[in-house]
């Protein structure tokens, strides 16, 4: 009986190792995807900064739009502070 339990425990540990290896592979893939997304966002920000240098916009209207679009999903009055910070960052001259 004791050896049966040891054998079962060994099988469970091997299965756990396999599951953890699969999880690790999945996490690596997700990190690669996030890196791709980050690269696209940075490139789009670079393009927007160049456009904004030549085009006047109403920064307060842009922030108000952010509030309107994010207030419901964040559950916060004022919406996403990060998004408003990005508006400030992109429109800084």
N, CA, C and O atoms as a GROMACS GRO file, in nm:
protein
  372
    1UNK      N    1   0.082  -0.119   0.000
    1UNK     CA    2   0.000   0.000   0.000
    1UNK      C    3   0.087   0.126   0.000
    1UNK      O    4   0.060   0.219  -0.076
    2UNK      N    5   0.189   0.129   0.084
    2UNK     CA    6   0.278   0.245   0.092
    2UNK      C    7   0.345   0.271  -0.043
    2UNK      O    8   0.354   0.385  -0.087
    3UNK      N    9   0.391   0.165  -0.108
    3UNK     CA   10   0.459   0.180  -0.237
    3UNK      C   11   0.361   0.224  -0.346
    3UNK      O   12   0.399   0.296  -0.438
    4UNK      N   13   0.236   0.181  -0.335
    4UNK     CA   14   0.133   0.227  -0.429
    4UNK      C   15   0.112   0.377  -0.416
    4UNK      O   16   0.096   0.448  -0.516
    5UNK      N   17   0.113   0.425  -0.293
    5UNK     CA   18   0.096   0.569  -0.270
    5UNK      C   19   0.215   0.646  -0.324
    5UNK      O   20   0.198   0.754  -0.382
    6UNK      N   21   0.335   0.593  -0.305
    6UNK     CA   22   0.455   0.656  -0.358
    6UNK      C   23   0.449   0.662  -0.511
    6UNK      O   24   0.482   0.763  -0.572
    7UNK      N   25   0.405   0.551  -0.572
    7UNK     CA   26   0.394   0.543  -0.718
    7UNK      C   27   0.290   0.646  -0.768
    7UNK      O   28   0.312   0.713  -0.869
    8UNK      N   29   0.178   0.657  -0.697
    8UNK     CA   30   0.074   0.753  -0.735
    8UNK      C   31   0.127   0.896  -0.720
    8UNK      O   32   0.104   0.981  -0.805
    9UNK      N   33   0.197   0.921  -0.610
    9UNK     CA   34   0.255   1.054  -0.588
    9UNK      C   35   0.356   1.087  -0.697
    9UNK      O   36   0.358   1.200  -0.746
   10UNK      N   37   0.437   0.992  -0.736
   10UNK     CA   38   0.534   1.013  -0.843
   10UNK      C   39   0.463   1.048  -0.973
   10UNK      O   40   0.506   1.138  -1.046
   11UNK      N   41   0.356   0.978  -1.002
   11UNK     CA   42   0.277   1.008  -1.124
   11UNK      C   43   0.218   1.147  -1.118
   11UNK      O   44   0.216   1.219  -1.218
   12UNK      N   45   0.168   1.185  -1.001
   12UNK     CA   46   0.110   1.319  -0.986
   12UNK      C   47   0.216   1.428  -1.002
   12UNK      O   48   0.189   1.531  -1.063
   13UNK      N   49   0.334   1.405  -0.949
   13UNK     CA   50   0.442   1.502  -0.962
   13UNK      C   51   0.484   1.516  -1.108
   13UNK      O   52   0.509   1.627  -1.155
   14UNK      N   53   0.492   1.405  -1.180
   14UNK     CA   54   0.527   1.410  -1.323
   14UNK      C   55   0.419   1.485  -1.402
   14UNK      O   56   0.451   1.562  -1.492
   15UNK      N   57   0.293   1.461  -1.368
   15UNK     CA   58   0.184   1.531  -1.436
   15UNK      C   59   0.189   1.680  -1.405
   15UNK      O   60   0.167   1.763  -1.494
   16UNK      N   61   0.218   1.714  -1.281
   16UNK     CA   62   0.230   1.854  -1.241
   16UNK      C   63   0.343   1.922  -1.318
   16UNK      O   64   0.329   2.035  -1.364
   17UNK      N   65   0.455   1.852  -1.331
   17UNK     CA   66   0.568   1.907  -1.407
   17UNK      C   67   0.527   1.936  -1.551
   17UNK      O   68   0.562   2.040  -1.606
   18UNK      N   69   0.454   1.843  -1.611
   18UNK     CA   70   0.409   1.862  -1.749
   18UNK      C   71   0.314   1.982  -1.759
   18UNK      O   72   0.325   2.062  -1.852
   19UNK      N   73   0.223   1.993  -1.664
   19UNK     CA   74   0.130   2.107  -1.665
   19UNK      C   75   0.205   2.240  -1.648
   19UNK      O   76   0.174   2.338  -1.717
   20UNK      N   77   0.301   2.243  -1.558
   20UNK     CA   78   0.378   2.366  -1.536
   20UNK      C   79   0.461   2.402  -1.660
   20UNK      O   80   0.477   2.520  -1.692
   21UNK      N   81   0.513   2.302  -1.728
   21UNK     CA   82   0.587   2.327  -1.852
   21UNK      C   83   0.495   2.388  -1.957
   21UNK      O   84   0.533   2.481  -2.028
   22UNK      N   85   0.373   2.335  -1.968
   22UNK     CA   86   0.275   2.389  -2.063
   22UNK      C   87   0.237   2.531  -2.027
   22UNK      O   88   0.225   2.617  -2.115
   23UNK      N   89   0.217   2.557  -1.900
   23UNK     CA   90   0.183   2.693  -1.856
   23UNK      C   91   0.296   2.788  -1.889
   23UNK      O   92   0.272   2.899  -1.937
   24UNK      N   93   0.419   2.746  -1.864
   24UNK     CA   94   0.536   2.829  -1.894
   24UNK      C   95   0.542   2.864  -2.042
   24UNK      O   96   0.568   2.979  -2.078
   25UNK      N   97   0.517   2.767  -2.127
   25UNK     CA   98   0.517   2.792  -2.272
   25UNK      C   99   0.408   2.891  -2.310
   25UNK      O  100   0.430   2.980  -2.392
   26UNK      N  101   0.291   2.875  -2.252
   26UNK     CA  102   0.180   2.966  -2.281
   26UNK      C  103   0.211   3.108  -2.235
   26UNK      O  104   0.179   3.204  -2.305
   27UNK      N  105   0.272   3.120  -2.119
   27UNK     CA  106   0.308   3.253  -2.069
   27UNK      C  107   0.410   3.319  -2.162
   27UNK      O  108   0.399   3.438  -2.190
   28UNK      N  109   0.507   3.244  -2.209
   28UNK     CA  110   0.607   3.299  -2.302
   28UNK      C  111   0.539   3.351  -2.429
   28UNK      O  112   0.575   3.457  -2.479
   29UNK      N  113   0.444   3.276  -2.480
   29UNK     CA  114   0.372   3.318  -2.600
   29UNK      C  115   0.295   3.447  -2.573
   29UNK      O  116   0.295   3.538  -2.656
   30UNK      N  117   0.229   3.455  -2.458
   30UNK     CA  118   0.152   3.575  -2.423
   30UNK      C  119   0.244   3.696  -2.408
   30UNK      O  120   0.209   3.806  -2.450
   31UNK      N  121   0.361   3.677  -2.348
   31UNK     CA  122   0.457   3.786  -2.333
   31UNK      C  123   0.502   3.834  -2.471
   31UNK      O  124   0.516   3.955  -2.493
   32UNK      N  125   0.526   3.742  -2.563
   32UNK     CA  126   0.564   3.780  -2.699
   32UNK      C  127   0.453   3.862  -2.765
   32UNK      O  128   0.480   3.960  -2.834
   33UNK      N  129   0.329   3.821  -2.744
   33UNK     CA  130   0.215   3.896  -2.800
   33UNK      C  131   0.208   4.036  -2.740
   33UNK      O  132   0.185   4.134  -2.812
   34UNK      N  133   0.227   4.046  -2.610
   34UNK     CA  134   0.225   4.177  -2.544
   34UNK      C  135   0.338   4.265  -2.596
   34UNK      O  136   0.320   4.386  -2.613
   35UNK      N  137   0.453   4.206  -2.620
   35UNK     CA  138   0.565   4.282  -2.675
   35UNK      C  139   0.531   4.336  -2.814
   35UNK      O  140   0.565   4.450  -2.847
   36UNK      N  141   0.464   4.255  -2.895
   36UNK     CA  142   0.421   4.300  -3.028
   36UNK      C  143   0.322   4.416  -3.016
   36UNK      O  144   0.333   4.516  -3.088
   37UNK      N  145   0.227   4.403  -2.926
   37UNK     CA  146   0.128   4.509  -2.905
   37UNK      C  147   0.197   4.637  -2.858
   37UNK      O  148   0.166   4.746  -2.907
   38UNK      N  149   0.289   4.624  -2.764
   38UNK     CA  150   0.362   4.741  -2.713
   38UNK      C  151   0.438   4.810  -2.826
   38UNK      O  152   0.439   4.933  -2.834
   39UNK      N  153   0.501   4.732  -2.912
   39UNK     CA  154   0.574   4.790  -3.025
   39UNK      C  155   0.482   4.870  -3.117
   39UNK      O  156   0.518   4.978  -3.162
   40UNK      N  157   0.365   4.816  -3.143
   40UNK     CA  158   0.269   4.887  -3.228
   40UNK      C  159   0.221   5.016  -3.160
   40UNK      O  160   0.211   5.121  -3.224
   41UNK      N  161   0.194   5.009  -3.032
   41UNK     CA  162   0.146   5.128  -2.960
   41UNK      C  163   0.254   5.236  -2.960
   41UNK      O  164   0.223   5.353  -2.982
   42UNK      N  165   0.377   5.199  -2.935
   42UNK     CA  166   0.485   5.298  -2.934
   42UNK      C  167   0.501   5.361  -3.071
   42UNK      O  168   0.521   5.482  -3.081
   43UNK      N  169   0.493   5.282  -3.176
   43UNK     CA  170   0.503   5.336  -3.312
   43UNK      C  171   0.388   5.432  -3.342
   43UNK      O  172   0.410   5.538  -3.399
   44UNK      N  173   0.267   5.394  -3.302
   44UNK     CA  174   0.153   5.483  -3.323
   44UNK      C  175   0.166   5.612  -3.243
   44UNK      O  176   0.130   5.719  -3.292
   45UNK      N  177   0.218   5.603  -3.122
   45UNK     CA  178   0.241   5.723  -3.042
   45UNK      C  179   0.343   5.814  -3.110
   45UNK      O  180   0.326   5.935  -3.113
   46UNK      N  181   0.449   5.756  -3.165
   46UNK     CA  182   0.550   5.835  -3.233
   46UNK      C  183   0.490   5.910  -3.352
   46UNK      O  184   0.521   6.027  -3.374
   47UNK      N  185   0.405   5.842  -3.427
   47UNK     CA  186   0.340   5.905  -3.541
   47UNK      C  187   0.245   6.015  -3.494
   47UNK      O  188   0.241   6.124  -3.552
   48UNK      N  189   0.168   5.986  -3.388
   48UNK     CA  190   0.074   6.086  -3.335
   48UNK      C  191   0.146   6.211  -3.286
   48UNK      O  192   0.099   6.323  -3.307
   49UNK      N  193   0.259   6.193  -3.220
   49UNK     CA  194   0.335   6.308  -3.171
   49UNK      C  195   0.376   6.397  -3.288
   49UNK      O  196   0.367   6.520  -3.279
   50UNK      N  197   0.420   6.336  -3.398
   50UNK     CA  198   0.459   6.415  -3.514
   50UNK      C  199   0.339   6.488  -3.575
   50UNK      O  200   0.351   6.604  -3.615
   51UNK      N  201   0.226   6.422  -3.580
   51UNK     CA  202   0.104   6.486  -3.632
   51UNK      C  203   0.062   6.600  -3.541
   51UNK      O  204   0.025   6.707  -3.588
   52UNK      N  205   0.066   6.576  -3.411
   52UNK     CA  206   0.020   6.677  -3.315
   52UNK      C  207   0.112   6.799  -3.311
   52UNK      O  208   0.069   6.907  -3.271
   53UNK      N  209   0.237   6.784  -3.351
   53UNK     CA  210   0.326   6.899  -3.357
   53UNK      C  211   0.281   6.998  -3.464
   53UNK      O  212   0.311   7.117  -3.456
   54UNK      N  213   0.209   6.948  -3.565
   54UNK     CA  214   0.168   7.031  -3.677
   54UNK      C  215   0.019   7.062  -3.678
   54UNK      O  216  -0.028   7.140  -3.762
   55UNK      N  217  -0.055   7.002  -3.586
   55UNK     CA  218  -0.200   7.018  -3.586
   55UNK      C  219  -0.246   7.061  -3.448
   55UNK      O  220  -0.213   6.997  -3.348
   56UNK      N  221  -0.322   7.169  -3.443
   56UNK     CA  222  -0.378   7.213  -3.315
   56UNK      C  223  -0.498   7.127  -3.278
   56UNK      O  224  -0.582   7.098  -3.363
   57UNK      N  225  -0.505   7.087  -3.152
   57UNK     CA  226  -0.623   7.016  -3.104
   57UNK      C  227  -0.665   7.077  -2.971
   57UNK      O  228  -0.587   7.144  -2.905
   58UNK      N  229  -0.787   7.052  -2.935
   58UNK     CA  230  -0.839   7.095  -2.805
   58UNK      C  231  -0.808   6.984  -2.705
   58UNK      O  232  -0.879   6.884  -2.698
   59UNK      N  233  -0.703   7.004  -2.628
   59UNK     CA  234  -0.657   6.902  -2.534
   59UNK      C  235  -0.764   6.872  -2.430
   59UNK      O  236  -0.785   6.756  -2.395
   60UNK      N  237  -0.830   6.975  -2.382
   60UNK     CA  238  -0.934   6.953  -2.280
   60UNK      C  239  -1.052   6.873  -2.338
   60UNK      O  240  -1.111   6.792  -2.267
   61UNK      N  241  -1.084   6.896  -2.465
   61UNK     CA  242  -1.190   6.817  -2.529
   61UNK      C  243  -1.147   6.671  -2.543
   61UNK      O  244  -1.228   6.580  -2.527
   62UNK      N  245  -1.019   6.649  -2.572
   62UNK     CA  246  -0.968   6.513  -2.582
   62UNK      C  247  -0.976   6.443  -2.446
   62UNK      O  248  -1.015   6.326  -2.438
   63UNK      N  249  -0.941   6.514  -2.341
   63UNK     CA  250  -0.949   6.457  -2.206
   63UNK      C  251  -1.095   6.429  -2.168
   63UNK      O  252  -1.125   6.328  -2.105
   64UNK      N  253  -1.184   6.520  -2.207
   64UNK     CA  254  -1.327   6.499  -2.178
   64UNK      C  255  -1.377   6.374  -2.251
   64UNK      O  256  -1.457   6.299  -2.196
   65UNK      N  257  -1.331   6.354  -2.373
   65UNK     CA  258  -1.369   6.234  -2.448
   65UNK      C  259  -1.320   6.109  -2.376
   65UNK      O  260  -1.394   6.010  -2.366
   66UNK      N  261  -1.197   6.113  -2.324
   66UNK     CA  262  -1.141   5.999  -2.249
   66UNK      C  263  -1.230   5.970  -2.129
   66UNK      O  264  -1.263   5.854  -2.102
   67UNK      N  265  -1.267   6.074  -2.057
   67UNK     CA  266  -1.352   6.055  -1.939
   67UNK      C  267  -1.483   5.990  -1.980
   67UNK      O  268  -1.526   5.893  -1.917
   68UNK      N  269  -1.545   6.042  -2.084
   68UNK     CA  270  -1.673   5.988  -2.130
   68UNK      C  271  -1.661   5.842  -2.172
   68UNK      O  272  -1.750   5.762  -2.145
   69UNK      N  273  -1.552   5.806  -2.237
   69UNK     CA  274  -1.536   5.670  -2.289
   69UNK      C  275  -1.492   5.570  -2.183
   69UNK      O  276  -1.516   5.450  -2.199
   70UNK      N  277  -1.428   5.616  -2.076
   70UNK     CA  278  -1.370   5.523  -1.980
   70UNK      C  279  -1.435   5.524  -1.842
   70UNK      O  280  -1.408   5.437  -1.760
   71UNK      N  281  -1.520   5.621  -1.816
   71UNK     CA  282  -1.581   5.632  -1.684
   71UNK      C  283  -1.662   5.508  -1.647
   71UNK      O  284  -1.653   5.459  -1.535
   72UNK      N  285  -1.740   5.457  -1.741
   72UNK     CA  286  -1.822   5.340  -1.714
   72UNK      C  287  -1.740   5.214  -1.691
   72UNK      O  288  -1.770   5.135  -1.601
   73UNK      N  289  -1.636   5.194  -1.771
   73UNK     CA  290  -1.558   5.071  -1.759
   73UNK      C  291  -1.466   5.071  -1.638
   73UNK      O  292  -1.433   4.965  -1.584
   74UNK      N  293  -1.422   5.191  -1.594
   74UNK     CA  294  -1.334   5.196  -1.478
   74UNK      C  295  -1.412   5.206  -1.348
   74UNK      O  296  -1.362   5.170  -1.242
   75UNK      N  297  -1.536   5.255  -1.358
   75UNK     CA  298  -1.616   5.274  -1.237
   75UNK      C  299  -1.568   5.393  -1.155
   75UNK      O  300  -1.610   5.409  -1.040
   76UNK      N  301  -1.482   5.475  -1.212
   76UNK     CA  302  -1.426   5.590  -1.141
   76UNK      C  303  -1.478   5.719  -1.202
   76UNK      O  304  -1.487   5.732  -1.324
   77UNK      N  305  -1.512   5.814  -1.117
   77UNK     CA  306  -1.544   5.947  -1.166
   77UNK      C  307  -1.417   6.002  -1.228
   77UNK      O  308  -1.310   6.001  -1.166
   78UNK      N  309  -1.428   6.050  -1.349
   78UNK     CA  310  -1.310   6.100  -1.419
   78UNK      C  311  -1.247   5.999  -1.512
   78UNK      O  312  -1.155   6.031  -1.588
   79UNK      N  313  -1.296   5.875  -1.508
   79UNK     CA  314  -1.247   5.773  -1.600
   79UNK      C  315  -1.102   5.735  -1.576
   79UNK      O  316  -1.052   5.742  -1.464
   80UNK      N  317  -1.036   5.696  -1.682
   80UNK     CA  318  -0.899   5.646  -1.675
   80UNK      C  319  -0.798   5.758  -1.661
   80UNK      O  320  -0.781   5.839  -1.752
   81UNK      N  321  -0.731   5.763  -1.547
   81UNK     CA  322  -0.627   5.865  -1.528
   81UNK      C  323  -0.508   5.834  -1.619
   81UNK      O  324  -0.441   5.926  -1.667
   82UNK      N  325  -0.480   5.707  -1.644
   82UNK     CA  326  -0.368   5.672  -1.732
   82UNK      C  327  -0.393   5.725  -1.874
   82UNK      O  328  -0.302   5.778  -1.937
   83UNK      N  329  -0.515   5.711  -1.922
   83UNK     CA  330  -0.546   5.758  -2.057
   83UNK      C  331  -0.533   5.911  -2.064
   83UNK      O  332  -0.482   5.964  -2.163
   84UNK      N  333  -0.579   5.981  -1.960
   84UNK     CA  334  -0.563   6.127  -1.959
   84UNK      C  335  -0.416   6.165  -1.954
   84UNK      O  336  -0.375   6.263  -2.017
   85UNK      N  337  -0.336   6.088  -1.880
   85UNK     CA  338  -0.191   6.114  -1.876
   85UNK      C  339  -0.128   6.095  -2.013
   85UNK      O  340  -0.036   6.168  -2.050
   86UNK      N  341  -0.176   5.997  -2.089
   86UNK     CA  342  -0.124   5.976  -2.225
   86UNK      C  343  -0.158   6.095  -2.313
   86UNK      O  344  -0.076   6.139  -2.393
   87UNK      N  345  -0.279   6.149  -2.299
   87UNK     CA  346  -0.315   6.270  -2.375
   87UNK      C  347  -0.216   6.381  -2.343
   87UNK      O  348  -0.166   6.448  -2.433
   88UNK      N  349  -0.187   6.400  -2.214
   88UNK     CA  350  -0.090   6.504  -2.175
   88UNK      C  351   0.047   6.476  -2.237
   88UNK      O  352   0.112   6.566  -2.289
   89UNK      N  353   0.090   6.351  -2.229
   89UNK     CA  354   0.221   6.313  -2.281
   89UNK      C  355   0.231   6.339  -2.433
   89UNK      O  356   0.331   6.393  -2.481
   90UNK      N  357   0.128   6.301  -2.505
   90UNK     CA  358   0.131   6.313  -2.650
   90UNK      C  359   0.117   6.458  -2.696
   90UNK      O  360   0.164   6.494  -2.804
   91UNK      N  361   0.053   6.542  -2.617
   91UNK     CA  362   0.030   6.680  -2.658
   91UNK      C  363   0.130   6.777  -2.599
   91UNK      O  364   0.122   6.898  -2.622
   92UNK      N  365   0.226   6.724  -2.521
   92UNK     CA  366   0.328   6.810  -2.461
   92UNK      C  367   0.414   6.867  -2.572
   92UNK      O  368   0.457   6.796  -2.662
   93UNK      N  369   0.439   6.996  -2.564
   93UNK     CA  370   0.520   7.062  -2.670
   93UNK      C  371   0.654   7.101  -2.616
   93UNK      O  372   0.736   7.157  -2.690
   0.00000   0.00000   0.00000
